[in-house]
Amino acid sequence: MLRISNQGLWSAARHRSHGSGRNPVLAVSISVAMILTVAHLVPGEEGAMQAFERGSNSTDRCGEESPVDRVEKALVETGNHLLTARRFREAEDYYRRALARNPRSKPARLGLGNVLIRTGRHHEALELLESMLAEHPDDMALKNNIAWLLATSPDVSVKDGRRALDLAQQALMTAPWDYHVWSTLAEAHFVCGEYEKALKAAEQALSLAIEKRAPSADLNFYRKQVQKCRTAVEVLSLVE
C-alpha cells in the first residue's frame, strides 16, 4: 500500500521512533493554524507570504529551520492532509507550490508522486519516483511506492511484477513491522501468480495494521486484500 510520507525527510537529525502504537512515519502532523495561514497564500500574494514568514521567527521550537523551510513544510503537510482526504487536485496544487519554492524538496516530490499514482498518471509517477530513487537508493518509502505502482498499475507498459517483488522485499528488510510494506509485498506476489505467498503477506499486513490501530479505511482494504488472495489460493487448488 502507498505511503503518504516518510519521517526524516525534513532533517537527517530527526530519527525514527520505535515501539509506539502508531507508525510515526505515516503520521501527518498538521498544525491547524499553519494550514489556515498557508491556505490563504496564493501565487502573487507576497504581503501574505511575508506576514507568514515574520510570524515564523527563530525563537520558536523549530528554530533550526528558516522561514522558507517552514513555509515549504506547511505546504507539504497541507498537501498530505488533502491527499489523505482524497482531495487530489488540491493536494497536487500544494505539492507543486512547495516545489516552486524548492524544486528538490523530497517530501513534496514524494507527495506529488502519490497524487500522480492515485490519479492514474502512472508513467509520470514512475519517472518522478525513479529519479528520486536514483538520488536516494536506500529510501524505504520510495522502494515501497514504486513497488506498489509496478504491481498494481493496469498499464502493461508500467506493470513489472518481478521488479515490484524485488523492491518490496528490499523495503521489508528496512521496515519489517510496517504493514504498508507487507501489503505491497502481497500485491507483488499476487501479480507474479504466487498466491500462497501473497496470502501470507496480506495476512501479516492485516495483523500488523490491527495491532497498530490503523485507520478503518486501511483495515477494510487489508481485509479485502486477504480475501482476494485467499480466493485465488482456493481457486488454484481446484485446477491443480
C-alpha positions as CSV (number, residue, x, y, z in Angstrom):
1,M,0.0,0.0,0.0
2,L,1.2,3.5,-0.7
3,R,2.9,5.5,2.0
4,I,1.9,9.1,2.3
5,S,5.0,10.4,3.9
6,N,8.3,9.3,5.4
7,Q,9.7,10.6,8.7
8,G,13.2,12.1,8.3
9,L,12.6,13.8,5.0
10,W,12.9,17.2,6.6
11,S,16.1,16.7,8.5
12,A,18.6,14.0,8.8
13,A,18.8,14.8,12.5
14,R,15.3,13.6,13.1
15,H,15.3,9.9,13.8
16,R,12.5,7.3,13.6
17,S,10.7,6.3,16.7
18,H,10.2,2.7,17.5
19,G,7.8,0.7,19.7
20,S,4.8,3.2,19.6
21,G,1.3,2.1,19.0
22,R,1.0,4.1,15.7
23,N,3.6,4.1,13.0
24,P,5.3,7.5,13.1
25,V,6.4,7.5,9.5
26,L,2.8,7.7,8.4
27,A,1.6,10.3,10.8
28,V,0.7,13.6,9.1
29,S,1.4,16.2,11.7
30,I,-0.9,19.1,10.8
31,S,-0.8,22.4,12.6
32,V,-4.3,23.9,12.2
33,A,-3.1,27.4,12.5
34,M,-0.3,26.8,9.9
35,I,-2.8,25.2,7.5
36,L,-5.2,28.1,7.8
37,T,-2.4,30.5,7.1
38,V,-1.0,28.7,4.2
39,A,-4.4,28.0,2.7
40,H,-4.8,31.7,2.1
41,L,-1.4,32.1,0.3
42,V,-1.7,32.1,-3.4
43,P,1.0,33.0,-6.0
44,G,1.4,36.7,-6.1
45,E,0.3,37.4,-2.5
46,E,3.7,38.5,-1.4
47,G,2.4,40.5,1.5
48,A,0.6,37.5,3.0
49,M,3.7,35.3,2.5
50,Q,5.9,37.9,4.2
51,A,3.5,38.2,7.1
52,F,3.6,34.4,7.5
53,E,7.4,34.4,7.4
54,R,7.6,37.2,10.0
55,G,5.4,35.0,12.3
56,S,7.8,32.1,11.9
57,N,10.7,33.6,13.9
58,S,13.8,31.8,15.1
59,T,12.7,31.7,18.7
60,D,10.1,29.0,18.3
61,R,10.5,25.2,18.6
62,C,11.6,25.0,15.0
63,G,14.4,27.4,15.5
64,E,16.8,25.5,13.3
65,E,14.6,26.0,10.2
66,S,14.5,29.1,8.1
67,P,11.1,30.8,7.5
68,V,11.2,29.5,3.9
69,D,11.7,25.9,5.2
70,R,8.7,26.3,7.4
71,V,6.5,27.6,4.6
72,E,7.6,24.7,2.4
73,K,6.9,22.3,5.2
74,A,3.5,23.8,5.8
75,L,2.6,23.5,2.2
76,V,3.7,19.8,2.1
77,E,1.8,18.9,5.3
78,T,-1.3,20.6,4.0
79,G,-0.9,18.6,0.8
80,N,-0.6,15.4,2.9
81,H,-3.8,16.3,4.7
82,L,-5.6,16.8,1.4
83,L,-4.2,13.6,0.0
84,T,-5.5,11.7,3.0
85,A,-8.9,13.3,2.4
86,R,-8.7,12.2,-1.3
87,R,-8.8,15.8,-2.5
88,F,-6.1,15.0,-5.1
89,R,-6.3,18.1,-7.2
90,E,-5.9,20.4,-4.3
91,A,-3.1,18.2,-2.8
92,E,-1.3,18.4,-6.1
93,D,-1.5,22.2,-6.1
94,Y,0.1,22.4,-2.6
95,Y,2.9,20.0,-3.5
96,R,3.6,21.9,-6.7
97,R,3.7,25.2,-4.7
98,A,6.2,23.7,-2.3
99,L,8.3,22.6,-5.3
100,A,8.1,26.0,-6.8
101,R,9.9,27.2,-3.6
102,N,12.3,24.2,-3.5
103,P,12.4,22.0,-6.7
104,R,14.5,19.4,-4.8
105,S,12.1,19.0,-1.9
106,K,12.0,15.3,-1.2
107,P,8.7,15.2,0.7
108,A,7.0,17.4,-1.8
109,R,8.1,15.1,-4.7
110,L,7.1,12.0,-2.7
111,G,3.6,13.5,-2.2
112,L,3.3,14.5,-5.8
113,G,4.2,11.0,-6.8
114,N,1.4,9.7,-4.7
115,V,-1.1,12.1,-6.3
116,L,0.1,11.0,-9.8
117,I,-0.4,7.4,-8.9
118,R,-3.8,8.0,-7.4
119,T,-5.0,9.9,-10.4
120,G,-3.8,7.4,-13.0
121,R,-0.8,9.2,-14.4
122,H,1.4,6.2,-13.9
123,H,4.2,6.9,-16.4
124,E,4.7,10.4,-14.9
125,A,4.7,9.0,-11.4
126,L,7.2,6.3,-12.3
127,E,9.5,8.7,-13.9
128,L,9.4,11.0,-10.8
129,L,9.8,8.3,-8.3
130,E,12.6,6.5,-10.2
131,S,14.6,9.8,-10.4
132,M,14.2,10.1,-6.6
133,L,15.3,6.6,-6.0
134,A,18.4,7.2,-8.1
135,E,19.2,10.1,-5.6
136,H,18.2,8.1,-2.5
137,P,18.8,4.4,-3.2
138,D,18.2,3.3,0.4
139,D,14.9,5.1,0.9
140,M,12.3,2.6,2.0
141,A,9.3,4.7,1.2
142,L,10.4,5.2,-2.4
143,K,11.0,1.5,-2.8
144,N,7.6,0.7,-1.4
145,N,5.7,3.2,-3.5
146,I,7.5,2.2,-6.7
147,A,6.8,-1.4,-6.0
148,W,3.1,-0.7,-5.4
149,L,2.9,1.1,-8.7
150,L,4.7,-1.6,-10.6
151,A,2.5,-4.3,-9.0
152,T,-0.9,-2.6,-9.3
153,S,-0.8,-0.4,-12.4
154,P,-3.3,-1.6,-15.1
155,D,-0.9,-0.2,-17.7
156,V,1.0,-3.2,-19.1
157,S,3.9,-0.9,-20.1
158,V,4.3,0.1,-16.4
159,K,3.5,-3.2,-14.7
160,D,6.5,-5.2,-13.7
161,G,5.8,-7.9,-11.1
162,R,9.3,-9.2,-10.6
163,R,10.8,-5.8,-10.0
164,A,8.0,-4.9,-7.7
165,L,8.7,-8.0,-5.7
166,D,12.4,-7.2,-5.5
167,L,11.8,-3.6,-4.3
168,A,9.1,-4.7,-1.8
169,Q,11.5,-7.3,-0.4
170,Q,14.2,-4.6,-0.1
171,A,11.8,-2.3,1.7
172,L,10.8,-5.1,4.1
173,M,14.4,-5.6,5.1
174,T,14.3,-2.0,6.4
175,A,10.8,-1.9,7.8
176,P,9.7,-5.4,8.8
177,W,7.0,-4.1,11.1
178,D,5.4,-1.7,8.5
179,Y,2.0,-3.0,7.4
180,H,2.1,-0.9,4.2
181,V,5.2,-2.8,3.0
182,W,3.6,-6.2,3.8
183,S,0.6,-5.1,1.8
184,T,2.8,-4.1,-1.1
185,L,4.7,-7.4,-0.9
186,A,1.3,-9.2,-1.1
187,E,0.4,-7.4,-4.3
188,A,3.8,-8.1,-5.8
189,H,3.4,-11.8,-5.0
190,F,-0.1,-11.8,-6.3
191,V,0.7,-10.2,-9.7
192,C,3.5,-12.8,-10.1
193,G,1.0,-15.6,-9.5
194,E,2.4,-16.6,-6.1
195,Y,-0.9,-16.7,-4.4
196,E,0.0,-18.6,-1.2
197,K,2.9,-16.2,-0.5
198,A,0.6,-13.3,-1.3
199,L,-1.9,-14.6,1.2
200,K,0.7,-14.9,3.9
201,A,1.9,-11.4,3.3
202,A,-1.6,-9.9,3.2
203,E,-2.5,-11.7,6.5
204,Q,0.7,-10.2,8.1
205,A,-0.3,-6.7,6.8
206,L,-3.7,-7.0,8.3
207,S,-2.4,-8.4,11.6
208,L,0.1,-5.5,12.0
209,A,-2.5,-3.0,10.9
210,I,-4.8,-4.2,13.7
211,E,-2.0,-4.2,16.2
212,K,-1.0,-0.6,15.3
213,R,-4.6,0.5,15.2
214,A,-4.6,1.6,11.6
215,P,-7.4,3.8,10.2
216,S,-10.6,1.9,9.5
217,A,-10.2,2.5,5.8
218,D,-6.8,0.8,5.8
219,L,-8.2,-2.1,7.8
220,N,-11.1,-2.6,5.3
221,F,-8.6,-2.5,2.4
222,Y,-6.4,-5.2,4.1
223,R,-9.4,-7.4,4.8
224,K,-10.4,-7.2,1.1
225,Q,-6.8,-7.9,0.1
226,V,-6.7,-11.0,2.3
227,Q,-10.0,-12.3,0.9
228,K,-8.7,-11.7,-2.7
229,C,-5.6,-13.7,-2.0
230,R,-7.5,-16.5,-0.2
231,T,-9.9,-16.8,-3.1
232,A,-7.0,-17.1,-5.5
233,V,-5.4,-19.8,-3.4
234,E,-8.7,-21.7,-3.3
235,V,-9.4,-21.4,-7.0
236,L,-5.9,-22.5,-7.9
237,S,-6.3,-25.6,-5.7
238,L,-9.3,-26.7,-7.7
239,V,-7.4,-26.7,-11.0
240,E,-4.2,-28.3,-9.8
